């Protein structure tokens, strides 16, 4: 329950901060996070969290490194082309900070494998029973934070469901073009979830994807409502900024036990160099976290 001499030296500039002390650094050391996505957002977020001393980082990604990734995915080098992102990112994080633990899975998170990949207990009837089951089992304890670093609506919605069912805080970031969004949802507070904020957008994207699929026209796939970096482009600085804003929120939540985005969606506009926050609240009719869910 103490910092080693090496840790005290490495993290000394953080410990000197007003409001950030040894206890905050110890909370980071004993934190366990799961990051889904090791690309444009995951790379800068994971690197900052590793450098800051988050003790246990688990990466999940099924993709391999392509040449177009090198423009913004900061943990990768030209010699890594063709290698799994999660594997390379994990190895590089350990090169950056040998004092932490980093693990990875080369896999795509889906409903059928989510509990296994995230090392969660089997789902039971209620959230309370699920958490109690986790505490009583020999499985790895529930993570302190789940980071959504993906660019896929279906996976985002799945991670949101997992967050609500298991009571795990979800820190979700997105980046496209020169804009980004960030929110930290706390399901145990019944203050709203990802679906409360983006429900209509999720439905529109899913419907557009289904329409494109039914037409069997590959050329139409890039025009779906679900925009991502591959079909819409992104400036290198956008993912770097949003990934580090995500890391900033994670550090405050893990180290200081403070949610700087409580019931707020952060909107970042890189073209105009503007940032604003808008409030949200739980949707009583939300099918994921609402009272009747």
N, C-alpha and C positions, 0 to 999 in steps of 0.2 A: 504493500500500500504506500510505497514511497517512490520517489524518482531517484534513479541512479545518478551518479556523478556525470556520466555521459549525457543523460537526458537533461540534467540541469544546465549543462553547458550548451547543448543544442537548442533548447527552447528558452534560453535566458531572455531573449528580447520579448517573448510573449509574456513571461512571468513578470517582467518589469511594467507591463501595461497597467494603468489604473483600472481597477475592477477585474483584473485577470491575475489570479494568484496561483500558488502551488496546488490548491484544491481544484481549481479549474483545469489545470494541466493534468492532474491525476484523473479527473473525470474523462478527459480525452483519451488518456492512456488506456483506460478500462472500457472504452466505448467499442461497440461492434456495429459496423454498418454494412449494408448490402447495396451495391450499385449495379443497376441494370442498364447496360449500355457503356461501352468503352470507346466511344467515338469522339465527335467534336465537343460534346459537353462533358462526357465522362473523363476524358484525358486531363483537361485543366482542373476539373473538380477533384479528381483522385490525386493528382500531383500535389495540389495545395494541402489537401487533408493529410496526405502522407508526410509532407514536410512539417506540418503543424503538430504531428504526433498522435493522430487517431490510431489507437492501438491495434485494431483488427479490421481490415478492409477485405471484403469479398466481392469480386467482380464477376459479372455474368454477361456474356456476349457470344453470339454464334457466328459472327462475321470474320472475314479475313481482311488483311490490310491490302488496299489498292493504291495505286499511284495518286489518284485524286484525293485520297485521305490526307496526304502529307501536307496539304495546304493549310490545315487547321487542327489536325489530330496530333497534339504536341508531344506525345510519348513515343511516336514512331519515326523511324529513319528509313532511308531508301533500302538498306539491306534487310529490312523486315518485310518487304513485299511478299505477299502470299501466305504469311504466317497468321495464326489466330490472334485477333486483337486482344482478347482477354489474357492469353498466355504471355504475350509480349509486354502488355501493360503491367501485369503483375510482376514480371521479372524486373522491369525498369523501376517500378516503385520501390522494390527491395534494394536496388542499386542506389536509389536516392536516399532511402532511410532504412538501414539494417536493424533499427531498434523496434520496428513494428512487425506485425504479422499480416501477410497478404496471401490470399487464396483466390482461386478462380474456377469457373466452369465455362467450357466452350459449348454453349447450348442456347437455344431460343426458349424464352419463358412462355409457356402455354398453360392453359387451364389444367391439362392432364399431368403436367410435371412440375407445376409451380411450387407445391408444398415440398417436394423432394429437393428441387434446386435451391430453394430458400431455407432448407433445413427446418421446416415448420412441422408442427404436429398435425395429425389428421383433423380435418374440419369436423366439428360436432354441432349440436343444435344451436347453441348460442355463443356469442362472443365471450361471455364470462366463463362458460364451460371450456371453451377453446383455450383461453389463457390459463385456466386452472390445469387443464390437461398438459399444457406445455411445461408448467412449473413442476408438475409431478413426474414428467417423463425424464428419460436420460438423454434426450436430444439436446443439441446446442440451444442455449437460451434464446428467446426472441431477440432480434436485433434492436438496437436502440433507435435506428433510423433507417428508412428505406429511401434510396435516392433513385428517382426516375430520370435517366439520362438518355431516353430513347427518342425516336421521331415517328412513332407509330401509334395511332389512336387506339387500336385494339389492345396493344400491350399496356398502354397507359390506363385504359379502363380496367384491365385485369389487375394491374398493380393497385389501383384504387380499391377494388373489391377486396384484395388481400389485406390492404391497410385497414379497412373497416372491420373485416371479419376478425382479424387478429389483434386489432387495437395498436397497430404499429404506425408511428408518425411517418407521413409521406412527404418528401421534399421533391417537388416536380418542377423541372425547368424545360424550356423549349427555346429554340433559336431558328430563325429563318431570315434570309436576306440580311437586313440591317436592323432587325427587331427581335425582341425576346420577351419571355414571360417567366415568372417565378412565383411559387406559392408553397407554403408549408402547412399541410393539413394535419390536424390532431384529432383523430376519430374518437378518442375517449372523452373529448370535451363536447361532442355533438354540435360542433360549430360549423359544419359544412364539409363537403368533400369535393374531389375533382369533378364528379358528375354533377354536383349542385351548380358548379361554375360553368362547365362546358357541355352539359347534357345535349343541347340542341346541335352543337358543332359535331359531337361524336356521332349523332344520328345521321347528320348530313353527309359526313365523310363515309360512314358505313354504307349508306344508300348509294352514293356515287361509285364506290368500289364495287358493289354488287352489280350495278348497271354496266360498268366497264367490263366486268367479268362475263356477263351474259352475252355481250356483243362479241366476245372472243377477238378483240382488236387490241393487240399489244401497243399500238401507237397511241391509243387513247388512255393508257394507264397513267401517263404523266400529266394528264389534265384532270385527274380526279380532285375532289374537294380536299383530300388529304395531302396537303403540301408537305414536302420534306426537302432536305438539302439536295438530294439527287435529282429532283425534278424542278426545283425552283431556285437553287443556288443559295450561297451564304457567304458573307464576307468573313475572312479569317478572324477578325477582331470580335465579331459577334459571338461566336462560340467561346472564345477565350474570356470575354467579359461575363457572359451568362454562366459559364462554368464556374468562374471565380465568385460571382455573386451567390451561386448555389453553395459553394464551399463556405463563404462568409456566413450564410444563414446556418449551415450545419455546425460550424465551429461555435457560434453563439448558443445554439440549442444544446449541443453536447457538453460544452465546457461551462456555460453560464446558466444552463437550464432555462433559457429565455427564447421565446419565439418572436423574432423581430418582425415577422410578417403575420401575426395573429389576425386571422380573418381578413387578410389583404392579398390582393393579386398585384404583384409588381409588374409594370409595363415599361419596357426600355426601348427607346427609339434612337438608334445610333445615327441615323441620317440627320436628325435635328438636335442630337445630343441632349435629349430630354428623358426624364424618368418620372413616372407618377405611380401612385398606388390607388387602387379602387377597392372599396369594401365589398364583402360578400357575406352571406349568412346561410344557414342550413335551409334547404328547400324541404318544406314539410311533406311534399309529394315525391321526394327523391327515392327511386327504387333501390338505391344502394344503402344510404345511411338514414333515410327518413324514419319517423316513428313507426310507420306501417311496414317497413322493409322486412 
